[in-house]
Structure formats: structure tokens, C-alpha cells
Amino acid sequence: MAVRHRLVKASPQRVWAVLSDGDRYTEWVVGTSASWQTRGRWPEVGAALSYVVRLGPARLTNETIVRRSEEPTVLELEANAGALGTARIAFELRPWGRQCLVIVDEHPLGGVGGLMHNVAAEVVIQLRHRAMLARLAGICEKEEQSTDEDRSAVSAAGPGARRAGDA
């Protein structure tokens, strides 16, 4: 079972907003080159995304299904990689002051991935999680910073001030 965590310098609400946007899946999930919603409304239980993973010239289409969703703290997914099997991928978001501690926990549920699960597979999963959490943090922290800068600009302009583009 691969468990990894990262402190993200953004609010749990910001992190949840990214995780709960099915259209942004390829931005933070390592190895995906395209994704699209296939069933339900992401991240409601039972909703699904299909996505493409490229391995050299090969293209594999897989599916991820929401199995548990408790806004804004828990998102549990089941990734179905066809003949390779299925895996549970759980995200837990914990407030940490004004930041967010993101914990990801992944383990195989069935198929070849479960049968061949060993220390070497754990290392690969850990490396993938490190990259995935770095991507997620980068997205959330950049958006959080932009929002903070917008608030500061409005605050510095004084009461009743409008931002550029406001009507």
C-alpha cells in the first residue's frame, strides 16, 4: 500500500476545487494524455472519467470511477486499467493552518496489478505519487496566489474600488 503526503500552500477548498473538476484530470494525474467524463457528474459517487495513457506508441484507454466523495475532505477513486486490474486511490484533505495536507493512499484491488504487487511496484507508485502531488500543489498554489493578489489589489484600491474588467 503506497501512502504519500504533501503540504500544499493553498486552502483545502482550493485543492478540492481542482480535484473535483473532472475536466482538469490530465493537468495533475501523471501519465494521462487526454480525459473526458463518461458517466455522471464528477465527483459524485458513480461518476466516471475515461482517459488515455500512452506507453511509447501504445495508447491505453482506462476508466476511473468515484467510489466515495465527501466534499471537501475525501475523494476515493477506483482506477480500472483493464487487464492490468483495478486500484483504489484515496485522497484525504486536511486543513493545516491556512494550508492543506494532502494524503494519497493507493493499493491494488484486483487483477494482474494485485497479483504482481511487490516492493518494486511500491517504488514506482511512490515516484508517480510524488510527481502527481507536485503537479497538484503547483496548480493549487498558483491559483491561490492569483486569488490573493486579486484580493490585495482590490483592498489596496480602497472601498468601492473595482477590478479591471468589472462593469
Contact map, one row per residue, 1 for C-alpha under 8 A:
11100000000000000000000000000000000000000000000000000000000000000000000000000000000000000000000000000000111100000000000001000000000000000000000000000000000000000000000
11110000000000000000000000000000000000000000000000000000000000000000000000000000000000000000000000000000111000000000000001001100000000000000000000000000000000000000000
11111000000000000000000000000000000000000000000000000000000000000000000000000000000000000000000000000011110000000000000000000100000000000000000000000000000000000000000
01111100000000000000000000000000000000000000000000000000000000000000000000000000000000000000000000000011100000000000000000000100110000000000000000000000000000000000000
00111110000000000000000000000000000000000000000000000000000000000000000000000000000000000000000000001111000000000000000000000000000010000000000000000000000000000000000
00011111000000000000000000000000000000000000000000000000000000000000000000000000000000000000000000001110000000000000000000000000000010000000000000000000000000000000000
00001111100000000000000000000000000000000000000000000000000000000000000000000000000000000000000000111100000000000000000000000000000000000000000000000000000000000000000
00000111111000000000000000000000000000000000000000000000000000000000000000000000000000000000000000111100000000000000000000000000000000001001100000000000000000000000000
00000011111000000000000000000000000000000000000000000000000000000000000000000000000000000000000001110000000000000000000000000000000000001001100000000000000000000000000
00000001111101100000000000000000000000000000000000000000000000000000000000000000000000000000000001110000000000000000000000000000000000001001100100000000000000000000000
00000001111111100000000000000000000000000000000000000000000000000000000000000000000000000000001001110000000000000000000000000000000000000000000100000000000000000000000
00000000011111110000000000000000000000000000000000000000000000000000000110000000000000000000111000111000000000000000000000000000000000000000000000000000000000000000000
00000000001111111000000000000000000000000000000000000000000000000000000100000000000000000000000000000000000000000000000000000000000000000000000000000000000000000000000
00000000011111111100000000000000000000000000000000000000000000000000000000000000000000000000000000000000000000000000000000000000000000000001001100000000000000000000000
00000000011111111110000000000000000000000000000000000000000000000000000000000000000000000000100000010000000000000000000000000000000000011001000000000000000000000000000
00000000000111111111000000000000000000000000000000000000000000000000001110000000000000000000100000000000000000000000000000000000000000000000000000000000000000000000000
00000000000011111111100000000000000000000000000000000000000000000000000000000000000000000000000000000000000000000000000000000000000000000000000000000000000000000000000
00000000000001111111100100000000000000000000000000000000000000000000000000000000000000000000000000000000000000000000000000000000000000010001000000000000000000000000000
00000000000000111111110110000000000000000000000000000000000000000000000000000000000000000000000000000000000000000000000000000000000000000000000000000000000000000000000
00000000000000011111110000000000000000000110000000000000000000000000000000000000000000000000000000000000000000000000000000000000000000000000000000000000000000000000000
00000000000000001111111110000000000000000110000000000000000000000000000000000000000000000000000000000000000000000000000000000000000000000000000000000000000000000000000
00000000000000000011111110000000000110000110000010000000000000000000000000000000000000000000000000000000000000000000000000000000000000000000000000000000000000000000000
00000000000000000000111111000000001110000000000000000000000000000000000000000000000000000000000000000000000000000000000000000000000000000000000000000000000000000000000
00000000000000000110111111110000000000000000000000000000000000000000000000000000000000000000000000000000000000000000000000000000000000000000000000000000000000000000000
00000000000000000010111111111000001000000000000000000000000000000000000000000000000000000000000000000000000000000000000000000000000000000000000000000000000000000000000
00000000000000000000001111111101111000000000000000000000000000000000000000000000000000000000000000000000000000000000000000000000000000000000000000000000000000000000000
00000000000000000000000111111000000000000000000000000000000000000000000000000000000000000000000000000000000000000000000000000000000000110000000000000000000000000000000
00000000000000000000000111111100000000000000000000000000000000000000000000000000000000000000000000000000000000000000000000000000000110110010000000000000000000000000000
00000000000000000000000011111111000000000000000000000000000000000000000000000000000000000000000000000000000000000000000000000000000100100000000000000000000000000000000
00000000000000000000000001011111000000000000000000000000000000000000000000000000000000000000000000000000000000000000000000000001001100000000000000000000000000000000000
00000000000000000000000000001111100000000000000000001100000000000000000000000000000000000000000000000000000000000000000000000000000000000000000000000000000000000000000
00000000000000000000000001001111111000000000000000111100000000000000000000000000000000000000000000000000000000000000000000000000000000000000000000000000000000000000000
00000000000000000000000001000011111000000000000000111100000000000000000000000000000000000000000000000000000000000000000000000000000000000000000000000000000000000000000
00000000000000000000000001000001111100000000000000111000000000000000000000000000000000000000000000000000000000000000000000000000000000000000000000000000000000000000000
00000000000000000000001011000001111110000000000011110000000000000000000000000000000000000000000000000000000000000000000000000000000000000000000000000000000000000000000
00000000000000000000011000000000011111000000000011100000000000000000000000000000000000000000000000000000000000000000000000000000000000000000000000000000000000000000000
00000000000000000000011000000000001111111100001111000000000000000000000000000000000000000000000000000000000000000000000000000000000000000000000000000000000000000000000
00000000000000000000000000000000000111110000001111000000000000000000000000000000000000000000000000000000000000000000000000000000000000000000000000000000000000000000000
00000000000000000000000000000000000011111000011110000000000000000000000000000000000000000000000000000000000000000000000000000000000000000000000000000000000000000000000
00000000000000000000000000000000000011111101011100000000000000000000000000000000000000000000000000000000000000000000000000000000000000000000000000000000000000000000000
00000000000000000000000000000000000010111111001100000000000000000000000000000000000000000000000000000000000000000000000000000000000000000000000000000000000000000000000
00000000000000000001110000000000000010011111101100000000000000000100000000000000000000000000000000000000000000000000000000000000000000000000000000000000000000000000000
00000000000000000001110000000000000000001111101000000000000000000100100000100000000000000000000000000000000000000000000000000000000000000000000000000000000000000000000
00000000000000000000000000000000000000011111111000000000000000000101100000000000000000000000000000000000000000000000000000000000000000000000000000000000000000000000000
00000000000000000000000000000000000000000111111000000000000000001111100000000000000000000000000000000000000000000000000000000000000000000000000000000000000000000000000
00000000000000000000000000000000000000110001111100000000000000001110000000000000000000000000000000000000000000000000000000000000000000000000000000000000000000000000000
00000000000000000000000000000000000011111111111110000000000000001100000000000000000000000000000000000000000000000000000000000000000000000000000000000000000000000000000
00000000000000000000000000000000000011111100011111000000000000111100000000000000000000000000000000000000000000000000000000000000000000000000000000000000000000000000000
00000000000000000000010000000000001111100000001111100000000000111000000000000000000000000000000000000000000000000000000000000000000000000000000000000000000000000000000
00000000000000000000000000000000001111000000000111110000000011110000000000000000000000000000000000000000000000000000000000000000000000000000000000000000000000000000000
00000000000000000000000000000001111100000000000011111000000011100000000000000000000000000000000000000000000000000000000000000000000000000000000000000000000000000000000
00000000000000000000000000000001111000000000000001111100001111000000000000000000000000000000000000000000000000000000000000000000000000000000000000000000000000000000000
00000000000000000000000000000011110000000000000000111110001111000000000000000000000000000000000000000000000000000000000000000000000000000000000000000000000000000000000
00000000000000000000000000000011100000000000000000011111111100000000000000000000000000000000000000000000000000000000000000000000000000000000000000000000000000000000000
00000000000000000000000000000000000000000000000000001111111100000000000000000000000000000000000000000000000000000000000000000000000000000000000000000000000000000000000
00000000000000000000000000000000000000000000000000000111111000000000000000000000000000000000000000000000000000000000000000000000000000000000000000000000000000000000000
00000000000000000000000000000000000000000000000000000111111000000000000000000000000000000000000000000000000000000000000000000000000000000000000000000000000000000000000
00000000000000000000000000000000000000000000000000000111111100000000000000000000000000000000000000000000000000000000000000000000000000000000000000000000000000000000000
00000000000000000000000000000000000000000000000000011111111110000000000000000000000000000000000000000000000000000000000000000000000000000000000000000000000000000000000
00000000000000000000000000000000000000000000000000011110011111000000000000000000000000000000000000000000000000000000000000000000000000000000000000000000000000000000000
00000000000000000000000000000000000000000000000001111000001111100000000000000000100000000000000000000000000000000000000000000000000000000000000000000000000000000000000
00000000000000000000000000000000000000000000000001111000000111110000000000000011110000000000000000000000000000000000000000000000000000000000000000000000000000000000000
00000000000000000000000000000000000000000000000111100000000011111000000000000011100000000000000000000000000000000000000000000000000000000000000000000000000000000000000
00000000000000000000000000000000000000000000000111000000000001111100000000001111000000000000000000000000000000000000000000000000000000000000000000000000000000000000000
00000000000000000000000000000000000000000000111110000000000000111110000000001110000000000000000000000000000000000000000000000000000000000000000000000000000000000000000
00000000000000000000000000000000000000000111111100000000000000011111100000111100000000000000000000000000000000000000000000000000000000000000000000000000000000000000000
00000000000000000000000000000000000000000000110000000000000000001111100000111100000000000000000000000000000000000000000000000000000000000000000000000000000000000000000
00000000000000000000000000000000000000000001100000000000000000000111110001111000000000000000000000000000000000000000000000000000000000000000000000000000000000000000000
00000000000000000000000000000000000000000011100000000000000000000111111001110000000000000000000000000000000000000000000000000000000000000000000000000000000000000000000
00000000000000000000000000000000000000000000000000000000000000000001111111100000000000000000000000000000000000000000000000000000000000000000000000000000000000000000000
00000000000000010000000000000000000000000000000000000000000000000000111111100000000000000000000000000000000000000000000000000000000000000000000000000000000000000000000
00000000000110010000000000000000000000000000000000000000000000000000011111000000000000000000100000000000000000000000000000000000000000000000000000000000000000000000000
00000000000100010000000000000000000000000000000000000000000000000000011111100000000000000011110000000000000000000000000000000000000000000000000000000000000000000000000
00000000000000000000000000000000000000000000000000000000000000000001111111110000000000000111100000000000000000000000000000000000000000000000000000000000000000000000000
00000000000000000000000000000000000000000010000000000000000000000111111011111000000000000111000000000000000000000000000000000000000000000000000000000000000000000000000
00000000000000000000000000000000000000000000000000000000000000000111100001111100000000011110000000000000000000000000000000000000000000000000000000000000000000000000000
00000000000000000000000000000000000000000000000000000000000000011111000000111110000000011100000000000000000000000000000000000000000000000000000000000000000000000000000
00000000000000000000000000000000000000000000000000000000000000011110000000011111000001111000000000000000000000000000000000000000000000000000000000000000000000000000000
00000000000000000000000000000000000000000000000000000000000001111000000000001111100001111000000000000000000000000000000000000000000000000000000000000000000000000000000
00000000000000000000000000000000000000000000000000000000000001110000000000000111110011100000000000000000000000000000000000000000000000000000000000000000000000000000000
00000000000000000000000000000000000000000000000000000000000011100000000000000011111111000000000000000000000000000000000000000000000000000000000000000000000000000000000
00000000000000000000000000000000000000000000000000000000000001000000000000000001111111000000000000000000000000000000000000000000000000000000000000000000000000000000000
00000000000000000000000000000000000000000000000000000000000000000000000000000000111110000000000000000000000000110000000000000000000000000000000000000000000000000000000
00000000000000000000000000000000000000000000000000000000000000000000000000000000111111000000000000000000000000111000000000000000000000000000000000000000000000000000000
00000000000000000000000000000000000000000000000000000000000000000000000000000001111111100000000000000000000111111100000000000000000000000000000000000000000000000000000
00000000000000000000000000000000000000000000000000000000000000000000000000000111110111110000000000000000000111101100000000000000000000000000000000000000000000000000000
00000000000000000000000000000000000000000000000000000000000000000000000000000111000011111000000000000000011111000000000000000000000000000000000000000000000000000000000
00000000000000000000000000000000000000000000000000000000000000000000000000011110000001111100000000000000111110000000000000000000000000000000000000000000000000000000000
00000000000000000000000000000000000000000000000000000000000000000000000000011110000000111110000000000001111000000000000000000000000000000000000000000000000000000000000
00000000000000000000000000000000000000000000000000000000000000000000000001111000000000011111000000000011110000000000000000000000000000000000000000000000000000000000000
00000000000000000000000000000000000000000000000000000000000000000000000011110000000000001111100000000111100000000000000000000000000000000000000000000000000000000000000
00000000000000000000000000000000000000000000000000000000000000000000000011100000000000000111110000000111000000000000000000000000000000000000000000000000000000000000000
00000000000100110000000000000000000000000000000000000000000000000000000111000000000000000011111000011110000000000000000000000000000000000000000000000000000000000000000
00000000000100000000000000000000000000000000000000000000000000000000000010000000000000000001111100011100000000000000000000000000000000000000000000000000000000000000000
00000000001100000000000000000000000000000000000000000000000000000000000000000000000000000000111111111000000000000000000000000000000000000000000000000000000000000000000
00000000000000000000000000000000000000000000000000000000000000000000000000000000000000000000011111111000000000000000000000000000000000000000000000000000000000000000000
00000000000000000000000000000000000000000000000000000000000000000000000000000000000000000000001111110000000000000000000000000000000000000000000000000000000000000000000
00000000111000000000000000000000000000000000000000000000000000000000000000000000000000000000001111110000000000000000000000000000000000000000000000000000000000000000000
00000011111100000000000000000000000000000000000000000000000000000000000000000000000000000000001111111000000000000000000000000000000000000000000000000000000000000000000
00000011111100100000000000000000000000000000000000000000000000000000000000000000000000000000111111111100000000000000000000000000000000000000000000000000000000000000000
00001111000100000000000000000000000000000000000000000000000000000000000000000000000000000000111100111110000000000000000000000000000000000000000000000000000000000000000
00001111000000000000000000000000000000000000000000000000000000000000000000000000000000000011110000011111000000000000000000000000000000000000000000000000000000000000000
00111100000000000000000000000000000000000000000000000000000000000000000000000000000000000111100000001111100000000000000000000000000000000000000000000000000000000000000
00111000000000000000000000000000000000000000000000000000000000000000000000000000000000001111000000000111110000000000000000000000100000000000000000000000000000000000000
11110000000000000000000000000000000000000000000000000000000000000000000000000000000000011110000000000011111000000000000000000000000000000000000000000000000000000000000
11100000000000000000000000000000000000000000000000000000000000000000000000000000000000111100000000000001111100000000000000000000000000000000000000000000000000000000000
11000000000000000000000000000000000000000000000000000000000000000000000000000000000000111000000000000000111110000000000000000000000000000000000000000000000000000000000
10000000000000000000000000000000000000000000000000000000000000000000000000000000000011110000000000000000011111001100100000000000000000000000000000000000000000000000000
00000000000000000000000000000000000000000000000000000000000000000000000000000000000011110000000000000000001111100100000000000000000000000000000000000000000000000000000
00000000000000000000000000000000000000000000000000000000000000000000000000000000000011100000000000000000000111111110000000000000000000000000000000000000000000000000000
00000000000000000000000000000000000000000000000000000000000000000000000000000000001111000000000000000000000011111110000000000000000000000000000000000000000000000000000
00000000000000000000000000000000000000000000000000000000000000000000000000000000001110000000000000000000000001111111000000000000000000000000000000000000000000000000000
00000000000000000000000000000000000000000000000000000000000000000000000000000000000111000000000000000000000101111111100000000000000000000000000000000000000000000000000
00000000000000000000000000000000000000000000000000000000000000000000000000000000000011000000000000000000000111111111100000000000000000000000000000000000000000000000000
00000000000000000000000000000000000000000000000000000000000000000000000000000000000000000000000000000000000001111111100000000000000000000000000000000000000000000000000
00000000000000000000000000000000000000000000000000000000000000000000000000000000000000000000000000000000000000011111110010000000000000000000000000000000000000000000000
00000000000000000000000000000000000000000000000000000000000000000000000000000000000000000000000000000000000100001111111111000000000000000000000000000000000000000000000
00000000000000000000000000000000000000000000000000000000000000000000000000000000000000000000000000000000000000000001111111000000000000000000000000000000000000000000000
00000000000000000000000000000000000000000000000000000000000000000000000000000000000000000000000000000000000000000000111111100000000000000000000000000000000000000000000
00000000000000000000000000000000000000000000000000000000000000000000000000000000000000000000000000000000000000000000111111110000000000000000000000000000000000000000000
00000000000000000000000000000000000000000000000000000000000000000000000000000000000000000000000000000000000000000001111111111000000000000000000000000000000000000000000
11000000000000000000000000000000000000000000000000000000000000000000000000000000000000000000000000000000000000000000111111111100000000000000000000000000000000000000000
00000000000000000000000000000000000000000000000000000000000000000000000000000000000000000000000000000000000000000000001111111110000000000000000000000000000000000000000
00000000000000000000000000000000000000000000000000000000000000000000000000000000000000000000000000000000000000000000000111111111000000000000000000000000000000000000000
01000000000000000000000000000000000000000000000000000000000000000000000000000000000000000000000000000000000000000000000011111111100000000000000000000000000000000000000
01110000000000000000000000000000000000000000000000000000000000000000000000000000000000000000000000000000000000000000000001111111110000000000000000000000000000000000000
00000000000000000000000000000000000000000000000000000000000000000000000000000000000000000000000000000000000000000000000000111111111000000000000000000000000000000000000
00000000000000000000000000000100000000000000000000000000000000000000000000000000000000000000000000000000000000000000000000011111111100000000000000000000000000000000000
00010000000000000000000000000000000000000000000000000000000000000000000000000000000000000000000000000001000000000000000000001111111110000000000000000000000000000000000
00010000000000000000000000000000000000000000000000000000000000000000000000000000000000000000000000000000000000000000000000000111111111000000000000000000000000000000000
00000000000000000000000000000100000000000000000000000000000000000000000000000000000000000000000000000000000000000000000000000011111111100000000000000000000000000000000
00000000000000000000000000011100000000000000000000000000000000000000000000000000000000000000000000000000000000000000000000000001111111110000000000000000000000000000000
00001100000000000000000000010000000000000000000000000000000000000000000000000000000000000000000000000000000000000000000000000000111111111000000000000000000000000000000
00000000000000000000000000000000000000000000000000000000000000000000000000000000000000000000000000000000000000000000000000000000011111111100000000000000000000000000000
00000000000000000000000000111000000000000000000000000000000000000000000000000000000000000000000000000000000000000000000000000000001111111110000000000000000000000000000
00000000000000100100000000110000000000000000000000000000000000000000000000000000000000000000000000000000000000000000000000000000000111111111000000000000000000000000000
00000001110000100000000000000000000000000000000000000000000000000000000000000000000000000000000000000000000000000000000000000000000011111111100000000000000000000000000
00000000000000000000000000000000000000000000000000000000000000000000000000000000000000000000000000000000000000000000000000000000000001111111110000000000000000000000000
00000000000000000000000000010000000000000000000000000000000000000000000000000000000000000000000000000000000000000000000000000000000000111111111000000000000000000000000
00000001110001100100000000000000000000000000000000000000000000000000000000000000000000000000000000000000000000000000000000000000000000011111111100000000000000000000000
00000001110000000000000000000000000000000000000000000000000000000000000000000000000000000000000000000000000000000000000000000000000000001111111110000000000000000000000
00000000000000000000000000000000000000000000000000000000000000000000000000000000000000000000000000000000000000000000000000000000000000000111111111000000000000000000000
00000000000001000000000000000000000000000000000000000000000000000000000000000000000000000000000000000000000000000000000000000000000000000011111111100000000000000000000
00000000011001000000000000000000000000000000000000000000000000000000000000000000000000000000000000000000000000000000000000000000000000000001111111110000000000000000000
00000000000000000000000000000000000000000000000000000000000000000000000000000000000000000000000000000000000000000000000000000000000000000000111111111000000000000000000
00000000000000000000000000000000000000000000000000000000000000000000000000000000000000000000000000000000000000000000000000000000000000000000011111111100000000000000000
00000000000000000000000000000000000000000000000000000000000000000000000000000000000000000000000000000000000000000000000000000000000000000000001111111110000000000000000
00000000000000000000000000000000000000000000000000000000000000000000000000000000000000000000000000000000000000000000000000000000000000000000000111111111000000000000000
00000000000000000000000000000000000000000000000000000000000000000000000000000000000000000000000000000000000000000000000000000000000000000000000011111111100000000000000
00000000000000000000000000000000000000000000000000000000000000000000000000000000000000000000000000000000000000000000000000000000000000000000000001111111110000000000000
00000000000000000000000000000000000000000000000000000000000000000000000000000000000000000000000000000000000000000000000000000000000000000000000000111111111000000000000
00000000000000000000000000000000000000000000000000000000000000000000000000000000000000000000000000000000000000000000000000000000000000000000000000011111111100000000000
00000000000000000000000000000000000000000000000000000000000000000000000000000000000000000000000000000000000000000000000000000000000000000000000000001111111110000010000
00000000000000000000000000000000000000000000000000000000000000000000000000000000000000000000000000000000000000000000000000000000000000000000000000000111111111001110000
00000000000000000000000000000000000000000000000000000000000000000000000000000000000000000000000000000000000000000000000000000000000000000000000000000011111111100000000
00000000000000000000000000000000000000000000000000000000000000000000000000000000000000000000000000000000000000000000000000000000000000000000000000000001111111000000000
00000000000000000000000000000000000000000000000000000000000000000000000000000000000000000000000000000000000000000000000000000000000000000000000000000000111111101000000
00000000000000000000000000000000000000000000000000000000000000000000000000000000000000000000000000000000000000000000000000000000000000000000000000000000011111111000000
00000000000000000000000000000000000000000000000000000000000000000000000000000000000000000000000000000000000000000000000000000000000000000000000000000000001011111000000
00000000000000000000000000000000000000000000000000000000000000000000000000000000000000000000000000000000000000000000000000000000000000000000000000000000000001111100000
00000000000000000000000000000000000000000000000000000000000000000000000000000000000000000000000000000000000000000000000000000000000000000000000000000000010011111110000
00000000000000000000000000000000000000000000000000000000000000000000000000000000000000000000000000000000000000000000000000000000000000000000000000000000010000011111010
00000000000000000000000000000000000000000000000000000000000000000000000000000000000000000000000000000000000000000000000000000000000000000000000000000000110000001111110
00000000000000000000000000000000000000000000000000000000000000000000000000000000000000000000000000000000000000000000000000000000000000000000000000000000000000000111110
00000000000000000000000000000000000000000000000000000000000000000000000000000000000000000000000000000000000000000000000000000000000000000000000000000000000000000011111
00000000000000000000000000000000000000000000000000000000000000000000000000000000000000000000000000000000000000000000000000000000000000000000000000000000000000000111111
00000000000000000000000000000000000000000000000000000000000000000000000000000000000000000000000000000000000000000000000000000000000000000000000000000000000000000000111
